[in-house]
Amino acid sequence: MELKTPSKLEKILAAGHHAVTSECGPPRGSDPEAVIKKAELIKDHVDAINITDNQTSVTRMCSLAACIRLKLMGLEPVLQMVTRDRNRIALQSDILGAASYDINNILCLSGDHQSFGDCAQGQNVHDLDSMQLIQAVRFMRDEGKFLGGDEIKRPPQMFVGAAANPFADPFEIRVPRLAKKIAAGVEFIQTQCIYNLDKFEEWMKLVRDRGLHEKVYILAGLTPMKNVGMARYMKKRVPGMDVPDEIIKRLADTPKEKQADEGIKICIESIQRLKEVEGVAGFHVMAIEWEEKVPGIVEEAGLYPRPQVD
């Protein structure tokens, strides 16, 4: 695919390398060291770092400020932006703010419902949905105009991403929904955490049947399990998550003090298998508050050293 932005992530994907991204959750306070320390742990083993946007509707340092911190470290941030908290004026304003620091990647999301978070009484906005946000960023970039039609002086140059969940019900609309996001202008996808590899491979076959893997870069999402309790919780309590019983049994049959290592081993095995799946362009490793494990996972999975691009 032709390069459209200065994004390092886009360059790596366009060159045909398996890209590796990870993510950092900003702190519940204003101390930038929390973001800096997480980034230092993973910076040499990933191509770009997502900064989450008030994930699970819990109030945190804003994604934009944390992305700027990464940019000042010479790293490649991915600005996650949810439509839950901002109208189209604020969304466009934050996009320009990010562009002023040459932040060249954005992930367009709807966001978790506010009832999950610390301000359940807060009002959601959803002036635009995630599909419309994709369209808005592409319009600002490609047409150089605001949604109202006025010209932008120095438009944003952002590589536009979104999320996809191959496992949510009903399964039969998962691929058509991806096709809609591609039609809206999305250029890369980061998926929900993958544990059911068979079902993901079925989804990828349907993606290939429609030729969608040639129109968007798909990064497979992986989260290592810390213990069997985490696996059971994700299976029963996290919507849209598909954790097979055999993974729970494998962790349950492992001594408690070795379950974390077994969870990492499962993650590495998953990456090695998914590397062979046609249409998988890279991996998004989400080690939740476990960033120190990312380098070992990347190395053991055969994804290190990372490629260099101009």
DOMARMAR-768937 format. One line per 2 residues: number of its first residue (from 1); their letters; for each residue x, y, z of C-alpha. Coordinates in steps of 0.1 Angstrom, whole numbers. Layout:
// DOMARMAR-768937
NUM> A> X:Y:Z | ...
// end
This chain:
// DOMARMAR-768937
1> ME> 0:0:0 | 12:35:-8
3> LK> 25:56:21 | 2:84:31
5> TP> 17:98:63 | 51:101:80
7> SK> 41:74:105 | 69:50:114
9> LE> 42:24:121 | 28:28:86
11> KI> 63:26:71 | 71:-7:89
13> LA> 38:-22:78 | 42:-10:42
15> AG> 76:-26:40 | 61:-59:48
17> HH> 74:-64:83 | 53:-78:111
19> AV> 47:-47:132 | 47:-48:170
21> TS> 27:-24:191 | 20:-23:228
23> EC> 2:1:251 | 5:21:283
25> GP> -23:32:305 | -18:68:318
27> PR> -18:73:356 | -46:84:379
29> GS> -26:116:387 | -4:142:370
31> DP> 31:126:376 | 46:120:341
33> EA> 71:95:355 | 44:68:355
35> VI> 42:71:317 | 79:75:311
37> KK> 88:44:332 | 63:22:313
39> AE> 76:35:280 | 112:29:290
41> LI> 105:-8:296 | 92:-15:261
43> KD> 105:12:238 | 133:-10:222
45> HV> 110:-39:215 | 80:-22:198
47> DA> 74:0:168 | 47:22:184
49> IN> 30:26:218 | -7:31:223
51> IT> -18:55:250 | -53:46:263
53> DN> -80:72:266 | -96:70:301
55> QT> -99:32:297 | -129:15:314
57> SV> -143:50:318 | -119:57:347
59> TR> -106:92:349 | -68:94:341
61> MC> -42:117:327 | -54:125:292
63> SL> -41:104:263 | -29:135:244
65> AA> -6:147:272 | 9:112:277
67> CI> 14:109:239 | 33:142:240
69> RL> 55:128:267 | 64:98:245
71> KL> 70:121:215 | 95:141:236
73> MG> 113:108:244 | 117:103:206
75> LE> 91:74:206 | 62:67:183
77> PV> 28:72:201 | -6:60:190
79> LQ> -32:84:202 | -63:65:214
81> MV> -94:87:211 | -129:78:223
83> TR> -160:95:211 | -177:90:245
85> DR> -163:122:261 | -161:148:233
87> NR> -182:164:207 | -169:171:172
89> IA> -155:204:181 | -134:190:209
91> LQ> -124:159:188 | -111:181:160
93> SD> -94:204:184 | -75:175:201
95> IL> -65:161:167 | -50:194:158
97> GA> -32:195:192 | -17:161:185
99> AS> -7:171:150 | 11:202:164
101> YD> 35:177:181 | 37:155:149
103> IN> 18:126:165 | 11:106:134
105> NI> -11:77:146 | -46:77:159
107> LC> -69:48:171 | -106:58:168
109> LS> -128:42:194 | -163:46:209
111> GD> -152:39:245 | -166:19:274
113> HQ> -199:30:289 | -194:54:317
115> SF> -213:31:341 | -181:9:342
117> GD> -160:38:356 | -155:61:386
119> CA> -181:87:374 | -211:66:366
121> QG> -233:97:367 | -213:113:339
123> QN> -230:120:306 | -217:104:275
125> VH> -215:125:243 | -212:103:212
127> DL> -218:133:189 | -199:111:164
129> DS> -194:74:166 | -161:56:160
131> MQ> -170:51:123 | -177:88:119
133> LI> -145:97:137 | -125:76:112
135> QA> -142:96:84 | -135:129:102
137> VR> -97:122:106 | -94:111:70
139> FM> -114:142:58 | -92:165:79
141> RD> -60:148:66 | -69:142:29
143> EG> -91:172:22 | -73:196:46
145> KF> -107:209:59 | -126:210:91
147> LG> -159:191:92 | -176:225:88
149> GD> -159:230:55 | -132:256:65
151> EI> -96:251:54 | -71:238:79
153> KR> -37:255:80 | -12:225:83
155> PP> -37:196:83 | -29:165:105
157> QM> -9:137:90 | -23:107:109
159> FV> -22:70:101 | -58:61:110
161> GA> -66:30:131 | -96:14:148
163> AA> -104:-17:169 | -121:-49:158
165> NP> -135:-77:179 | -136:-110:160
167> FA> -154:-128:189 | -184:-106:197
169> DP> -219:-119:190 | -234:-121:165
171> FE> -203:-135:148 | -217:-132:113
173> IR> -216:-94:114 | -180:-91:125
175> VP> -165:-91:90 | -192:-68:75
177> RL> -185:-44:103 | -148:-45:95
179> AK> -157:-38:59 | -177:-7:70
181> KI> -147:6:89 | -125:1:58
183> AA> -151:20:37 | -150:48:63
185> GV> -112:51:57 | -95:30:84
187> EF> -59:20:75 | -49:-3:104
189> IQ> -68:-25:129 | -59:-37:163
191> TQ> -80:-66:175 | -95:-76:208
193> CI> -74:-101:228 | -71:-134:211
195> YN> -73:-167:230 | -95:-187:207
197> LD> -71:-191:178 | -94:-214:158
199> KF> -122:-188:158 | -98:-160:150
201> EE> -84:-180:121 | -120:-186:109
203> WM> -126:-148:111 | -94:-142:91
205> KL> -106:-166:64 | -138:-147:60
207> VR> -117:-115:59 | -96:-130:31
209> DR> -126:-142:13 | -137:-106:9
211> GL> -102:-94:1 | -102:-71:31
213> HE> -67:-82:42 | -54:-63:11
215> KV> -72:-31:21 | -62:-28:58
217> YI> -33:-39:81 | -46:-62:108
219> LA> -26:-64:141 | -36:-93:162
221> GL> -42:-84:199 | -26:-105:226
223> TP> -27:-102:264 | -7:-126:286
225> MK> -26:-142:314 | -11:-137:349
227> NV> -30:-166:365 | -61:-188:362
229> GM> -82:-163:381 | -76:-137:354
231> AR> -85:-163:327 | -118:-172:345
233> YM> -126:-135:351 | -120:-126:314
235> KK> -141:-156:303 | -171:-148:325
237> RV> -170:-111:331 | -155:-93:301
239> PG> -180:-88:272 | -168:-100:238
241> MD> -140:-121:252 | -136:-158:241
243> VP> -113:-178:264 | -114:-215:256
245> DE> -118:-240:285 | -85:-257:275
247> II> -66:-225:283 | -83:-223:317
249> KR> -75:-260:323 | -39:-255:313
251> LA> -34:-227:338 | -54:-245:365
253> DT> -32:-276:361 | 0:-254:365
255> PK> 13:-248:401 | 2:-213:413
257> EK> 38:-199:414 | 43:-209:377
259> QA> 10:-197:362 | 24:-164:352
261> DE> 52:-181:332 | 27:-204:316
263> GI> 5:-175:307 | 34:-158:289
265> KI> 43:-191:272 | 7:-193:259
267> CI> 10:-158:245 | 43:-166:228
269> ES> 29:-198:213 | -1:-178:200
271> IQ> 21:-152:183 | 42:-179:166
273> RL> 11:-196:153 | -5:-164:141
275> KE> 26:-153:123 | 18:-180:97
277> VE> -18:-167:91 | -22:-149:58
279> GV> -34:-113:64 | -20:-109:99
281> AG> 3:-79:95 | 15:-76:131
283> FH> 8:-79:168 | -6:-56:195
285> VM> 8:-69:228 | -14:-56:257
287> AI> 4:-66:289 | -19:-48:314
289> EW> 2:-33:341 | 28:-59:332
291> EE> 49:-40:307 | 82:-55:319
293> KV> 71:-88:303 | 68:-73:268
295> PG> 105:-75:258 | 107:-112:267
297> IV> 75:-120:248 | 87:-101:217
299> EE> 122:-118:218 | 109:-153:224
301> AG> 83:-149:196 | 111:-142:171
303> LY> 101:-105:166 | 133:-89:178
305> PR> 153:-70:168 | 127:-45:154
307> PQ> 133:-33:118 | 146:2:112
309> VD> 129:25:87 | 137:60:74
// end
